[in-house]
């Protein structure tokens, strides 16, 4: 149940990103749901591989290169999907930052909600 609620909230967060920043466009809530799913899959499968492959660069930049990796995941998801688009790499970077902040808030809220139910 928690995963389903998180998925719906992350889709809503993606719509919020599109509303706040004009460089990110989401056509509908259905597109946002699919995009949130694809972003989750990319972050679960591709991101760890990219983090390991770019570890020297990440260490040299004191972890700042992880922002680039997050932006790449956002940009790749937009390129794969219809109904979700990003206008360039800078838009992907800003969109991924806003989306990540929303994800942190959602995770903290869900932890507090489900911890109270135990």
C-alpha positions in Angstrom: 0.0 0.0 0.0 2.8 2.3 0.9 4.5 1.9 -2.5 1.2 2.6 -4.4 0.7 5.8 -2.4 4.3 6.8 -3.0 3.9 6.2 -6.7 0.8 8.4 -6.9 2.4 11.2 -4.8 5.6 11.1 -7.0 3.4 11.4 -10.1 1.7 14.4 -8.5 5.2 15.8 -7.7 6.1 15.5 -11.3 3.0 17.5 -12.2 4.2 20.1 -9.6 7.6 20.3 -11.2 6.0 20.9 -14.6 3.8 23.6 -13.1 6.7 25.3 -11.3 9.3 25.1 -14.1 8.4 25.7 -17.7 11.3 23.6 -19.0 9.5 20.4 -18.0 6.2 19.5 -19.6 3.8 16.7 -18.5 0.7 16.1 -20.7 -1.5 14.4 -18.1 -1.7 12.6 -14.8 -1.5 9.3 -16.7 1.7 10.5 -18.3 3.0 11.6 -14.9 2.2 8.1 -13.5 4.1 6.4 -16.3 7.0 8.8 -16.0 7.2 8.3 -12.3 7.4 4.6 -12.8 10.0 4.9 -15.5 12.1 7.3 -13.4 11.9 4.8 -10.5 13.0 2.0 -12.7 15.9 4.0 -14.2 17.0 5.1 -10.7 16.9 1.5 -9.5 18.7 -0.1 -12.5 20.8 2.5 -14.4 21.7 4.9 -11.6 23.8 2.5 -9.5 25.7 1.4 -12.6 26.4 5.0 -13.6 27.5 5.9 -10.1 30.0 3.1 -10.1 31.3 3.9 -13.5 31.7 7.6 -12.7 33.1 7.1 -9.2 36.5 8.8 -10.0 34.7 11.9 -11.4 32.3 11.9 -8.5 35.1 11.8 -6.0 37.0 14.6 -7.8 33.9 16.9 -7.7 33.2 16.0 -4.1 29.9 14.3 -5.0 28.5 17.1 -7.2 28.6 14.9 -10.3 25.7 13.0 -8.7 23.5 16.0 -9.7 24.5 15.4 -13.3 23.6 11.7 -13.0 20.2 12.6 -11.6 19.7 15.0 -14.5 20.6 12.3 -17.0 18.1 9.9 -15.5 15.4 12.7 -15.8 16.5 13.5 -19.4 16.6 9.8 -20.4 13.1 9.2 -19.1 11.8 12.3 -21.0 13.4 11.0 -24.2 11.8 7.6 -23.8 8.3 8.7 -23.0 5.5 10.5 -24.8 3.7 13.0 -22.7 6.8 13.9 -20.7 9.4 16.2 -22.1 12.3 18.3 -20.9 13.8 21.2 -22.9 17.5 20.6 -22.6 20.0 19.5 -20.0 19.6 22.6 -17.8 15.9 22.0 -17.6 16.6 18.4 -16.7 19.0 19.5 -14.0 16.5 22.0 -12.4 13.6 19.6 -12.8 15.5 16.7 -11.2 16.4 18.9 -8.3 12.8 20.0 -7.7 11.6 16.4 -8.1 14.2 15.1 -5.7 13.2 17.6 -3.1 9.6 16.6 -3.5 10.6 13.0 -3.2 12.4 13.7 0.1 9.3 15.5 1.5 7.1 12.6 0.4 9.4 10.0 1.9 9.6 11.8 5.2 5.8 12.3 5.3 5.1 8.6 4.5 7.6 7.4 7.1 5.9 9.6 9.7 2.4 8.4 8.6 3.2 4.7 8.5 5.3 4.8 11.7 2.3 6.3 13.5 0.1 3.4 12.3 2.3 0.7 13.9 
